[in-house]
Amino acid sequence: MEPTTKKPSHPQNDLEEGKRVLEIEARAIDYVRSRLGETFAKAVEILDGCRGKVVVTGMGKSGHVGRKIASTMTSTGVPAVFLHPAESSHGDLGIVAQDDVVIAISYGGETPELQDVLKYTTRKGIPVVAMTGKPQSTLGRAGTVTLDVGVDKEACPMGLAPTASSTATLALGDALAMTLVKRRGFKEEDFAEYHPGGSLGRRLLTHVSDVMHTGEALPVVGLATSMKDVLTVMTKKEVRGVAGVTDEKGALIGVITDGDIRRCLEKSHNPLQDTAQNIMSKTPKTVDANELAEKALFMMEQFSIQSLFVVNRESAQPTHPVGLLHFHDLLKAKLR
């Protein structure tokens, strides 16, 4: 067989071809959307009522789409697995339990490898959500509910490779998953529980109390503390360059930063004799220990500050400093 001769590159033609493909696939999704009806609502009802897990199955490109649908559902609070239909005939059908729901995907609806799965679900009375482009096919007729993913045209220039049809199926799978998210009241915090290793998980699971400095590391001085002693505290503590100022009852009423020190040096004739009360900035910004660290980061960026004293507003002493948080602590926690 003669090797195919490579045609010269034409960037403009390539660009137009890319746009053509995207246009066809976008139309395919819109076409499926326009036909969405009561069967979709019924499919959601069946999936939401599933007491076991969702088993997604499909062959070839439908299988790849099915794996993604199962993954999306699992990550959003719906336990789901992918079952390879060819392996199902050799023992893997045991993964399908009585309380499960099966999502079976085949554009043509006649995939031979799906036959054993469909026979099994029929015998066991297990609900099947069929996703096919041919509602009158074997799969379409076997489904407890059938979702039509038919498209009028594939993006493949030869009309052979599943392109627009697989995109439409994937989008409809997302529609099912996201409708379940809303129906079940799935929240960001729930999502973070399933993604503790990701950036979103860190943002939604890391609290101020997890990363703040406490105890001996807390740079705190009294109102009458001299400038010299303030400098000592600000340089010897674990978090340098800042000190909190507390009154006789231990309430935080001020903060001293490097900027306050510089301003004092510029204005005072005898700066070392000044006290914390004269140097400090009043009404310091604070954050609650139980807040998400993400909020502390937002406050630092909003007010252009490098550190925040931490209080526990639910305690008997809600204005007493219990910790200190520095911008670098949040960077170490990989919140950015």
Secondary structure, DSSP 8 states (H G I E B T S, - for coil): ----------HHHHHHHHHHHHHHHHHHHHHHHHT--HHHHHHHHHHHT-SS-EEEEESTHHHHHHHHHHHHHHHTT--EEEE-HHHHTTTGGGG--TT-EEEEE-SSS--GGGHHHHHHHHHHT--EEEEES-TTSHHHHH-SEEEE---S--SSTTS-S--HHHHHHHHHHHHHHHHHHHHHT--HHHHHHH-TTSHHHHHHH-BHHHH-B-GGG--EEETT-BHHHHHHHHHHSSS-SEEEEE-TTS-EEEEEEHHHHHHHHHH-SSGGG-BHHHH-EES--EEETTSBHHHHHHHHHHHT-SEEEEE-TTSS-TTSEEEEEEHHHHHHTT--
